[in-house]
């Protein structure tokens, strides 16, 4: 399970840095990453459970979405 998550994160990074990836995909992935690490959220982190859950859910959705843009293996 953890190996699968690590593989998905690596693939997302490969998609982001690939020259073949459309610009809009890179913008969405970058914006999502900035939102996740930003201290400003729609739901503040100090709200128990839900404050962190929105960041985790967004990261999971972005990683899953990026899987559609597989890069060719070298």
C-alpha positions in Angstrom: 0.0 0.0 0.0 2.7 2.5 1.0 4.7 1.5 -2.1 1.7 2.3 -4.3 1.3 5.8 -2.7 5.0 6.5 -3.1 4.8 5.4 -6.8 1.8 7.6 -7.3 3.6 10.6 -5.8 6.6 10.0 -8.0 4.4 9.7 -11.1 2.8 13.0 -10.2 6.2 14.6 -10.0 7.2 13.1 -13.3 4.0 14.4 -14.9 4.7 17.9 -13.5 8.2 18.0 -14.9 7.5 16.3 -18.2 7.8 18.5 -21.3 4.8 16.7 -22.9 2.4 17.6 -20.0 0.1 20.4 -21.0 0.6 23.8 -19.2 -2.9 23.7 -17.7 -2.1 20.4 -15.9 1.1 21.9 -14.5 -0.8 25.0 -13.3 -3.5 23.0 -11.6 -0.9 20.7 -9.9 1.2 23.6 -8.8 -1.7 25.6 -7.5 -3.0 22.5 -5.6 0.4 22.0 -4.0 0.6 25.7 -3.0 -2.9 25.4 -1.5 -2.0 22.3 0.5 1.2 23.8 2.0 -0.2 27.3 2.4 -1.2 28.4 5.9 -4.3 30.0 4.4 -7.1 27.5 3.9 -10.9 27.5 3.3 -11.1 25.4 6.5 -8.4 26.4 9.1 -6.0 23.8 10.4 -7.1 24.4 14.0 -10.6 22.9 13.3 -10.3 19.4 14.5 -10.0 16.7 11.8 -11.8 18.7 9.1 -9.0 21.3 8.9 -6.4 18.8 7.8 -8.9 16.6 5.9 -9.5 19.2 3.2 -5.8 19.4 2.5 -5.4 15.6 2.4 -8.5 15.2 0.2 -7.2 17.8 -2.3 -3.8 16.2 -2.4 -5.3 12.7 -3.0 -7.6 14.1 -5.7 -4.7 15.8 -7.5 -2.5 12.8 -7.3 -5.2 10.5 -8.6 -6.0 13.0 -11.4 -2.4 13.2 -12.4 -2.3 9.5 -12.9 -4.3 10.1 -16.2 -1.2 11.8 -17.6 1.3 9.0 -17.5 4.7 9.8 -18.8 6.5 7.3 -21.0 9.1 5.2 -19.1 12.8 6.0 -20.0 
